[in-house]
């Protein structure tokens, strides 16, 4: 595998993992523990989409920052 592709895939995967963790921590977890909202599929879909969108944004920012710092 060429070095640039390996570089991009590792940076995207690392950024996505960081974004998933941060997105899960940012999501208001107390909203899902109330009796009226727990167990509804819509809430889990919303949480999954929020975490995915947060993680994809962080991964692109992580890749852009890594490319900027490595291009010396």
N, CA, C and O atoms as a CHARMM CRD file, in Angstrom:
* protein
*
  288
    1    1 UNK  N      0.85100  -1.17000   0.00000 PROA 1      0.00000
    2    1 UNK  CA     0.00000   0.00000   0.00000 PROA 1      0.00000
    3    1 UNK  C      0.89900   1.23700   0.00000 PROA 1      0.00000
    4    1 UNK  O      1.84400   1.31400   0.78600 PROA 1      0.00000
    5    2 UNK  N      0.61800   2.19400  -0.86400 PROA 2      0.00000
    6    2 UNK  CA     1.44400   3.40800  -0.90700 PROA 2      0.00000
    7    2 UNK  C      1.39800   4.16500   0.42400 PROA 2      0.00000
    8    2 UNK  O      0.43600   4.07300   1.18600 PROA 2      0.00000
    9    3 UNK  N      2.45300   4.89800   0.66800 PROA 3      0.00000
   10    3 UNK  CA     2.57900   5.59900   1.95800 PROA 3      0.00000
   11    3 UNK  C      1.49700   6.64500   2.16700 PROA 3      0.00000
   12    3 UNK  O      1.01000   6.81200   3.28500 PROA 3      0.00000
   13    4 UNK  N      1.11000   7.35800   1.10300 PROA 4      0.00000
   14    4 UNK  CA     0.09300   8.40300   1.25300 PROA 4      0.00000
   15    4 UNK  C     -1.25800   7.79900   1.63500 PROA 4      0.00000
   16    4 UNK  O     -1.96400   8.34600   2.48300 PROA 4      0.00000
   17    5 UNK  N     -1.61700   6.68500   1.01900 PROA 5      0.00000
   18    5 UNK  CA    -2.90300   6.04600   1.33800 PROA 5      0.00000
   19    5 UNK  C     -2.88100   5.51600   2.76200 PROA 5      0.00000
   20    5 UNK  O     -3.86100   5.66200   3.49200 PROA 5      0.00000
   21    6 UNK  N     -1.77900   4.90500   3.16400 PROA 6      0.00000
   22    6 UNK  CA    -1.66100   4.41100   4.54200 PROA 6      0.00000
   23    6 UNK  C     -1.73300   5.57600   5.52000 PROA 6      0.00000
   24    6 UNK  O     -2.39600   5.48100   6.55300 PROA 6      0.00000
   25    7 UNK  N     -1.05300   6.67400   5.19900 PROA 7      0.00000
   26    7 UNK  CA    -1.07300   7.87300   6.04000 PROA 7      0.00000
   27    7 UNK  C     -2.50400   8.39000   6.19500 PROA 7      0.00000
   28    7 UNK  O     -2.94200   8.68900   7.30600 PROA 7      0.00000
   29    8 UNK  N     -3.23100   8.49300   5.08000 PROA 8      0.00000
   30    8 UNK  CA    -4.59300   9.01700   5.12900 PROA 8      0.00000
   31    8 UNK  C     -5.53400   8.08600   5.89800 PROA 8      0.00000
   32    8 UNK  O     -6.34200   8.55000   6.70300 PROA 8      0.00000
   33    9 UNK  N     -5.43600   6.79500   5.66000 PROA 9      0.00000
   34    9 UNK  CA    -6.33500   5.86700   6.33900 PROA 9      0.00000
   35    9 UNK  C     -6.08800   5.81200   7.84900 PROA 9      0.00000
   36    9 UNK  O     -7.03400   5.75400   8.63400 PROA 9      0.00000
   37   10 UNK  N     -4.83100   5.83000   8.24700 PROA 10     0.00000
   38   10 UNK  CA    -4.56100   5.79700   9.68600 PROA 10     0.00000
   39   10 UNK  C     -5.01000   7.08400  10.36100 PROA 10     0.00000
   40   10 UNK  O     -5.55000   7.04600  11.46700 PROA 10     0.00000
   41   11 UNK  N     -4.79300   8.22400   9.70900 PROA 11     0.00000
   42   11 UNK  CA    -5.22500   9.49500  10.31400 PROA 11     0.00000
   43   11 UNK  C     -6.74700   9.60200  10.35800 PROA 11     0.00000
   44   11 UNK  O     -7.30500  10.08900  11.34100 PROA 11     0.00000
   45   12 UNK  N     -7.42200   9.15100   9.30000 PROA 12     0.00000
   46   12 UNK  CA    -8.88800   9.18300   9.30700 PROA 12     0.00000
   47   12 UNK  C     -9.45400   8.24500  10.37100 PROA 12     0.00000
   48   12 UNK  O    -10.39800   8.60400  11.07500 PROA 12     0.00000
   49   13 UNK  N     -8.88700   7.05300  10.49000 PROA 13     0.00000
   50   13 UNK  CA    -9.38600   6.09900  11.48900 PROA 13     0.00000
   51   13 UNK  C     -9.12800   6.59600  12.90500 PROA 13     0.00000
   52   13 UNK  O     -9.98300   6.45700  13.78000 PROA 13     0.00000
   53   14 UNK  N     -7.95800   7.17400  13.13100 PROA 14     0.00000
   54   14 UNK  CA    -7.65000   7.70400  14.45700 PROA 14     0.00000
   55   14 UNK  C     -8.57000   8.87000  14.80900 PROA 14     0.00000
   56   14 UNK  O     -9.09400   8.94200  15.92000 PROA 14     0.00000
   57   15 UNK  N     -8.76000   9.77300  13.86200 PROA 15     0.00000
   58   15 UNK  CA    -9.66100  10.89800  14.09400 PROA 15     0.00000
   59   15 UNK  C    -11.09400  10.46500  14.30200 PROA 15     0.00000
   60   15 UNK  O    -11.81200  11.05700  15.10700 PROA 15     0.00000
   61   16 UNK  N    -11.52600   9.42200  13.57600 PROA 16     0.00000
   62   16 UNK  CA   -12.88200   8.92200  13.74400 PROA 16     0.00000
   63   16 UNK  C    -13.06700   8.30300  15.12500 PROA 16     0.00000
   64   16 UNK  O    -14.10700   8.48300  15.75900 PROA 16     0.00000
   65   17 UNK  N    -12.05700   7.57500  15.58500 PROA 17     0.00000
   66   17 UNK  CA   -12.14500   6.97700  16.92700 PROA 17     0.00000
   67   17 UNK  C    -12.20600   8.05300  18.00200 PROA 17     0.00000
   68   17 UNK  O    -12.99500   7.95000  18.94100 PROA 17     0.00000
   69   18 UNK  N    -11.38200   9.07900  17.87000 PROA 18     0.00000
   70   18 UNK  CA   -11.40900  10.19000  18.83200 PROA 18     0.00000
   71   18 UNK  C    -12.76400  10.89100  18.78300 PROA 18     0.00000
   72   18 UNK  O    -13.33300  11.22200  19.82400 PROA 18     0.00000
   73   19 UNK  N    -13.27700  11.11600  17.58200 PROA 19     0.00000
   74   19 UNK  CA   -14.57300  11.76700  17.42900 PROA 19     0.00000
   75   19 UNK  C    -15.71900  10.95700  17.99800 PROA 19     0.00000
   76   19 UNK  O    -16.66300  11.52700  18.54500 PROA 19     0.00000
   77   20 UNK  N    -15.65700   9.62100  17.88000 PROA 20     0.00000
   78   20 UNK  CA   -16.69400   8.76500  18.46000 PROA 20     0.00000
   79   20 UNK  C    -16.71600   8.88400  19.97600 PROA 20     0.00000
   80   20 UNK  O    -17.78100   8.98800  20.58500 PROA 20     0.00000
   81   21 UNK  N    -15.55100   8.86700  20.57000 PROA 21     0.00000
   82   21 UNK  CA   -15.47300   8.97500  22.03500 PROA 21     0.00000
   83   21 UNK  C    -15.98800  10.33000  22.48800 PROA 21     0.00000
   84   21 UNK  O    -16.78600  10.41300  23.42100 PROA 21     0.00000
   85   22 UNK  N    -15.53900  11.38900  21.83600 PROA 22     0.00000
   86   22 UNK  CA   -15.96100  12.73500  22.22900 PROA 22     0.00000
   87   22 UNK  C    -17.44900  12.93700  21.94400 PROA 22     0.00000
   88   22 UNK  O    -18.15200  13.54500  22.75100 PROA 22     0.00000
   89   23 UNK  N    -17.93400  12.43900  20.81500 PROA 23     0.00000
   90   23 UNK  CA   -19.36000  12.56300  20.49900 PROA 23     0.00000
   91   23 UNK  C    -20.23400  11.85100  21.50500 PROA 23     0.00000
   92   23 UNK  O    -21.30400  12.34200  21.86200 PROA 23     0.00000
   93   24 UNK  N    -19.78300  10.69000  21.96700 PROA 24     0.00000
   94   24 UNK  CA   -20.54700   9.97500  22.98300 PROA 24     0.00000
   95   24 UNK  C    -20.54000  10.73400  24.31000 PROA 24     0.00000
   96   24 UNK  O    -21.54200  10.73700  25.02500 PROA 24     0.00000
   97   25 UNK  N    -19.42800  11.37100  24.64000 PROA 25     0.00000
   98   25 UNK  CA   -19.36100  12.12800  25.88300 PROA 25     0.00000
   99   25 UNK  C    -20.14600  13.42900  25.80900 PROA 25     0.00000
  100   25 UNK  O    -20.67500  13.88800  26.82100 PROA 25     0.00000
  101   26 UNK  N    -20.23100  14.03100  24.62400 PROA 26     0.00000
  102   26 UNK  CA   -20.94400  15.29800  24.46400 PROA 26     0.00000
  103   26 UNK  C    -22.45600  15.08100  24.47400 PROA 26     0.00000
  104   26 UNK  O    -23.20200  15.93200  24.95900 PROA 26     0.00000
  105   27 UNK  N    -22.91000  13.94900  23.94200 PROA 27     0.00000
  106   27 UNK  CA   -24.34700  13.68000  23.89000 PROA 27     0.00000
  107   27 UNK  C    -24.92500  13.70800  25.29900 PROA 27     0.00000
  108   27 UNK  O    -24.35400  13.11000  26.21100 PROA 27     0.00000
  109   28 UNK  N    -26.04000  14.38900  25.49000 PROA 28     0.00000
  110   28 UNK  CA   -26.62800  14.45500  26.84300 PROA 28     0.00000
  111   28 UNK  C    -27.17000  13.09500  27.27200 PROA 28     0.00000
  112   28 UNK  O    -28.28300  12.71800  26.90500 PROA 28     0.00000
  113   29 UNK  N    -26.38900  12.37300  28.03800 PROA 29     0.00000
  114   29 UNK  CA   -26.76700  11.02500  28.44800 PROA 29     0.00000
  115   29 UNK  C    -27.94900  11.00200  29.40900 PROA 29     0.00000
  116   29 UNK  O    -28.63600   9.98400  29.50100 PROA 29     0.00000
  117   30 UNK  N    -28.20600  12.08700  30.12300 PROA 30     0.00000
  118   30 UNK  CA   -29.30900  12.08200  31.06500 PROA 30     0.00000
  119   30 UNK  C    -30.66700  12.10200  30.36300 PROA 30     0.00000
  120   30 UNK  O    -31.67300  11.74300  30.97500 PROA 30     0.00000
  121   31 UNK  N    -30.72100  12.51200  29.09700 PROA 31     0.00000
  122   31 UNK  CA   -31.98900  12.52600  28.36600 PROA 31     0.00000
  123   31 UNK  C    -32.47500  11.11200  28.08900 PROA 31     0.00000
  124   31 UNK  O    -33.68100  10.87800  28.01500 PROA 31     0.00000
  125   32 UNK  N    -31.56000  10.17400  27.93700 PROA 32     0.00000
  126   32 UNK  CA   -31.95900   8.80800  27.63300 PROA 32     0.00000
  127   32 UNK  C    -32.32900   8.01700  28.88400 PROA 32     0.00000
  128   32 UNK  O    -32.88500   6.92500  28.76800 PROA 32     0.00000
  129   33 UNK  N    -32.04200   8.52800  30.05800 PROA 33     0.00000
  130   33 UNK  CA   -32.34800   7.78200  31.27300 PROA 33     0.00000
  131   33 UNK  C    -33.74200   8.08000  31.81200 PROA 33     0.00000
  132   33 UNK  O    -34.23200   7.35700  32.68000 PROA 33     0.00000
  133   34 UNK  N    -34.38800   9.13300  31.31400 PROA 34     0.00000
  134   34 UNK  CA   -35.73200   9.41800  31.80600 PROA 34     0.00000
  135   34 UNK  C    -36.69900   8.36300  31.28000 PROA 34     0.00000
  136   34 UNK  O    -36.48700   7.80000  30.20600 PROA 34     0.00000
  137   35 UNK  N    -37.74700   8.10100  32.03000 PROA 35     0.00000
  138   35 UNK  CA   -38.68000   7.04500  31.67500 PROA 35     0.00000
  139   35 UNK  C    -39.41900   7.28500  30.37300 PROA 35     0.00000
  140   35 UNK  O    -39.75700   6.33100  29.67200 PROA 35     0.00000
  141   36 UNK  N    -39.67800   8.54300  30.03700 PROA 36     0.00000
  142   36 UNK  CA   -40.43600   8.83100  28.82900 PROA 36     0.00000
  143   36 UNK  C    -39.61100   8.62000  27.55900 PROA 36     0.00000
  144   36 UNK  O    -40.16800   8.33400  26.49900 PROA 36     0.00000
  145   37 UNK  N    -38.29600   8.75700  27.66000 PROA 37     0.00000
  146   37 UNK  CA   -37.47800   8.71100  26.45000 PROA 37     0.00000
  147   37 UNK  C    -36.69100   7.42000  26.30200 PROA 37     0.00000
  148   37 UNK  O    -36.18600   7.14600  25.21400 PROA 37     0.00000
  149   38 UNK  N    -36.56900   6.63700  27.32200 PROA 38     0.00000
  150   38 UNK  CA   -35.71200   5.46300  27.21800 PROA 38     0.00000
  151   38 UNK  C    -36.38000   4.37600  26.39400 PROA 38     0.00000
  152   38 UNK  O    -37.58800   4.15800  26.49100 PROA 38     0.00000
  153   39 UNK  N    -35.59100   3.70500  25.59200 PROA 39     0.00000
  154   39 UNK  CA   -36.07900   2.59200  24.80500 PROA 39     0.00000
  155   39 UNK  C    -36.70600   2.96000  23.48000 PROA 39     0.00000
  156   39 UNK  O    -37.12900   2.06400  22.75100 PROA 39     0.00000
  157   40 UNK  N    -36.78700   4.22300  23.13400 PROA 40     0.00000
  158   40 UNK  CA   -37.35800   4.62300  21.85300 PROA 40     0.00000
  159   40 UNK  C    -36.28800   4.55700  20.78700 PROA 40     0.00000
  160   40 UNK  O    -35.16900   5.03200  20.98100 PROA 40     0.00000
  161   41 UNK  N    -36.63500   3.97200  19.67500 PROA 41     0.00000
  162   41 UNK  CA   -35.67300   3.77100  18.59100 PROA 41     0.00000
  163   41 UNK  C    -35.21100   5.10500  18.01600 PROA 41     0.00000
  164   41 UNK  O    -34.04900   5.24300  17.63100 PROA 41     0.00000
  165   42 UNK  N    -36.10000   6.08000  17.95300 PROA 42     0.00000
  166   42 UNK  CA   -35.73200   7.37500  17.37700 PROA 42     0.00000
  167   42 UNK  C    -34.59600   8.03400  18.14700 PROA 42     0.00000
  168   42 UNK  O    -33.74600   8.69800  17.55400 PROA 42     0.00000
  169   43 UNK  N    -34.57600   7.85700  19.45100 PROA 43     0.00000
  170   43 UNK  CA   -33.52400   8.46000  20.26200 PROA 43     0.00000
  171   43 UNK  C    -32.18000   7.81400  19.98800 PROA 43     0.00000
  172   43 UNK  O    -31.15600   8.49700  19.95900 PROA 43     0.00000
  173   44 UNK  N    -32.17400   6.49300  19.78500 PROA 44     0.00000
  174   44 UNK  CA   -30.91800   5.80900  19.50000 PROA 44     0.00000
  175   44 UNK  C    -30.42000   6.13400  18.10000 PROA 44     0.00000
  176   44 UNK  O    -29.21300   6.22500  17.87800 PROA 44     0.00000
  177   45 UNK  N    -31.33800   6.30900  17.15300 PROA 45     0.00000
  178   45 UNK  CA   -30.94000   6.71600  15.80900 PROA 45     0.00000
  179   45 UNK  C    -30.35500   8.11600  15.83900 PROA 45     0.00000
  180   45 UNK  O    -29.33800   8.37800  15.19700 PROA 45     0.00000
  181   46 UNK  N    -30.98600   9.01600  16.57700 PROA 46     0.00000
  182   46 UNK  CA   -30.47300  10.38100  16.68800 PROA 46     0.00000
  183   46 UNK  C    -29.09500  10.39800  17.34100 PROA 46     0.00000
  184   46 UNK  O    -28.21300  11.13800  16.90600 PROA 46     0.00000
  185   47 UNK  N    -28.90500   9.59500  18.37000 PROA 47     0.00000
  186   47 UNK  CA   -27.60700   9.53500  19.02900 PROA 47     0.00000
  187   47 UNK  C    -26.55200   8.95900  18.09200 PROA 47     0.00000
  188   47 UNK  O    -25.42700   9.45700  18.04700 PROA 47     0.00000
  189   48 UNK  N    -26.90000   7.92100  17.34700 PROA 48     0.00000
  190   48 UNK  CA   -25.95400   7.33200  16.40200 PROA 48     0.00000
  191   48 UNK  C    -25.56500   8.29600  15.30200 PROA 48     0.00000
  192   48 UNK  O    -24.39200   8.38400  14.93900 PROA 48     0.00000
  193   49 UNK  N    -26.54400   9.02800  14.76300 PROA 49     0.00000
  194   49 UNK  CA   -26.23200  10.01400  13.73700 PROA 49     0.00000
  195   49 UNK  C    -25.38900  11.15500  14.28200 PROA 49     0.00000
  196   49 UNK  O    -24.47400  11.63100  13.61100 PROA 49     0.00000
  197   50 UNK  N    -25.69500  11.59400  15.49200 PROA 50     0.00000
  198   50 UNK  CA   -24.89800  12.65500  16.10800 PROA 50     0.00000
  199   50 UNK  C    -23.45400  12.21800  16.28800 PROA 50     0.00000
  200   50 UNK  O    -22.53400  12.97200  15.97100 PROA 50     0.00000
  201   51 UNK  N    -23.24600  11.01500  16.79000 PROA 51     0.00000
  202   51 UNK  CA   -21.89000  10.51700  17.01100 PROA 51     0.00000
  203   51 UNK  C    -21.17200  10.34400  15.68300 PROA 51     0.00000
  204   51 UNK  O    -19.99700  10.69200  15.57000 PROA 51     0.00000
  205   52 UNK  N    -21.86200   9.80800  14.66600 PROA 52     0.00000
  206   52 UNK  CA   -21.24000   9.63900  13.35100 PROA 52     0.00000
  207   52 UNK  C    -20.84100  10.98100  12.74900 PROA 52     0.00000
  208   52 UNK  O    -19.72400  11.12800  12.25300 PROA 52     0.00000
  209   53 UNK  N    -21.74300  11.96400  12.78800 PROA 53     0.00000
  210   53 UNK  CA   -21.42500  13.26800  12.20600 PROA 53     0.00000
  211   53 UNK  C    -20.30600  13.96800  12.97500 PROA 53     0.00000
  212   53 UNK  O    -19.44500  14.61000  12.37400 PROA 53     0.00000
  213   54 UNK  N    -20.31700  13.84600  14.27600 PROA 54     0.00000
  214   54 UNK  CA   -19.25000  14.42300  15.08900 PROA 54     0.00000
  215   54 UNK  C    -17.92000  13.75200  14.75500 PROA 54     0.00000
  216   54 UNK  O    -16.90500  14.43000  14.59000 PROA 54     0.00000
  217   55 UNK  N    -17.92200  12.42200  14.65400 PROA 55     0.00000
  218   55 UNK  CA   -16.69600  11.67700  14.39600 PROA 55     0.00000
  219   55 UNK  C    -16.16300  11.94800  12.99400 PROA 55     0.00000
  220   55 UNK  O    -14.95100  12.06000  12.81300 PROA 55     0.00000
  221   56 UNK  N    -17.04100  12.05500  12.00000 PROA 56     0.00000
  222   56 UNK  CA   -16.55800  12.31000  10.64600 PROA 56     0.00000
  223   56 UNK  C    -15.95400  13.70900  10.52600 PROA 56     0.00000
  224   56 UNK  O    -14.97700  13.90800   9.80500 PROA 56     0.00000
  225   57 UNK  N    -16.53400  14.66800  11.22900 PROA 57     0.00000
  226   57 UNK  CA   -15.97400  16.01500  11.20700 PROA 57     0.00000
  227   57 UNK  C    -14.61100  16.05400  11.89200 PROA 57     0.00000
  228   57 UNK  O    -13.67800  16.67100  11.38000 PROA 57     0.00000
  229   58 UNK  N    -14.49300  15.41300  13.02500 PROA 58     0.00000
  230   58 UNK  CA   -13.21600  15.37200  13.74200 PROA 58     0.00000
  231   58 UNK  C    -12.16400  14.63900  12.91800 PROA 58     0.00000
  232   58 UNK  O    -11.00200  15.04500  12.90700 PROA 58     0.00000
  233   59 UNK  N    -12.54900  13.56700  12.22700 PROA 59     0.00000
  234   59 UNK  CA   -11.57000  12.80300  11.44600 PROA 59     0.00000
  235   59 UNK  C    -11.03600  13.62800  10.28300 PROA 59     0.00000
  236   59 UNK  O     -9.84400  13.56200   9.98300 PROA 59     0.00000
  237   60 UNK  N    -11.88500  14.39900   9.62600 PROA 60     0.00000
  238   60 UNK  CA   -11.40100  15.24300   8.52500 PROA 60     0.00000
  239   60 UNK  C    -10.50000  16.35900   9.05500 PROA 60     0.00000
  240   60 UNK  O     -9.50100  16.70000   8.42100 PROA 60     0.00000
  241   61 UNK  N    -10.84300  16.92300  10.20200 PROA 61     0.00000
  242   61 UNK  CA    -9.98200  17.93700  10.80700 PROA 61     0.00000
  243   61 UNK  C     -8.64700  17.36600  11.24800 PROA 61     0.00000
  244   61 UNK  O     -7.61100  18.01800  11.11800 PROA 61     0.00000
  245   62 UNK  N     -8.67300  16.14000  11.77300 PROA 62     0.00000
  246   62 UNK  CA    -7.43200  15.47800  12.19600 PROA 62     0.00000
  247   62 UNK  C     -6.54300  15.19400  10.99700 PROA 62     0.00000
  248   62 UNK  O     -5.32700  15.37300  11.06600 PROA 62     0.00000
  249   63 UNK  N     -7.15100  14.74800   9.88700 PROA 63     0.00000
  250   63 UNK  CA    -6.37600  14.49600   8.66800 PROA 63     0.00000
  251   63 UNK  C     -5.80100  15.78800   8.10900 PROA 63     0.00000
  252   63 UNK  O     -4.63600  15.82100   7.71200 PROA 63     0.00000
  253   64 UNK  N     -6.59100  16.84600   8.07100 PROA 64     0.00000
  254   64 UNK  CA    -6.10200  18.11700   7.54300 PROA 64     0.00000
  255   64 UNK  C     -4.95800  18.67200   8.40300 PROA 64     0.00000
  256   64 UNK  O     -3.98100  19.20100   7.87300 PROA 64     0.00000
  257   65 UNK  N     -5.07900  18.55100   9.70500 PROA 65     0.00000
  258   65 UNK  CA    -4.01900  19.02200  10.59100 PROA 65     0.00000
  259   65 UNK  C     -2.75300  18.19600  10.42100 PROA 65     0.00000
  260   65 UNK  O     -1.64800  18.73800  10.41600 PROA 65     0.00000
  261   66 UNK  N     -2.91400  16.88400  10.28100 PROA 66     0.00000
  262   66 UNK  CA    -1.74300  16.01600  10.08200 PROA 66     0.00000
  263   66 UNK  C     -1.06500  16.31800   8.75100 PROA 66     0.00000
  264   66 UNK  O      0.16300  16.32700   8.67500 PROA 66     0.00000
  265   67 UNK  N     -1.83900  16.56300   7.71200 PROA 67     0.00000
  266   67 UNK  CA    -1.23500  16.90700   6.41500 PROA 67     0.00000
  267   67 UNK  C     -0.50900  18.24600   6.49600 PROA 67     0.00000
  268   67 UNK  O      0.56300  18.41300   5.91300 PROA 67     0.00000
  269   68 UNK  N     -1.08800  19.18400   7.21100 PROA 68     0.00000
  270   68 UNK  CA    -0.45200  20.49600   7.35400 PROA 68     0.00000
  271   68 UNK  C      0.86500  20.38200   8.10800 PROA 68     0.00000
  272   68 UNK  O      1.85700  20.99800   7.71800 PROA 68     0.00000
  273   69 UNK  N      0.88600  19.60100   9.18400 PROA 69     0.00000
  274   69 UNK  CA     2.09300  19.48600  10.00100 PROA 69     0.00000
  275   69 UNK  C      3.16100  18.60400   9.35700 PROA 69     0.00000
  276   69 UNK  O      4.34800  18.79600   9.62100 PROA 69     0.00000
  277   70 UNK  N      2.77000  17.64500   8.52100 PROA 70     0.00000
  278   70 UNK  CA     3.73000  16.75200   7.87600 PROA 70     0.00000
  279   70 UNK  C      4.32000  17.34400   6.60600 PROA 70     0.00000
  280   70 UNK  O      5.30500  16.81000   6.09600 PROA 70     0.00000
  281   71 UNK  N      3.77000  18.40700   6.08400 PROA 71     0.00000
  282   71 UNK  CA     4.20200  18.96700   4.79200 PROA 71     0.00000
  283   71 UNK  C      5.34600  19.95900   4.96300 PROA 71     0.00000
  284   71 UNK  O      5.40200  20.95600   4.24300 PROA 71     0.00000
  285   72 UNK  N      6.22900  19.71800   5.86800 PROA 72     0.00000
  286   72 UNK  CA     7.34400  20.64500   6.07500 PROA 72     0.00000
  287   72 UNK  C      8.50200  20.32800   5.20300 PROA 72     0.00000
  288   72 UNK  O      9.52200  21.01600   5.25700 PROA 72     0.00000
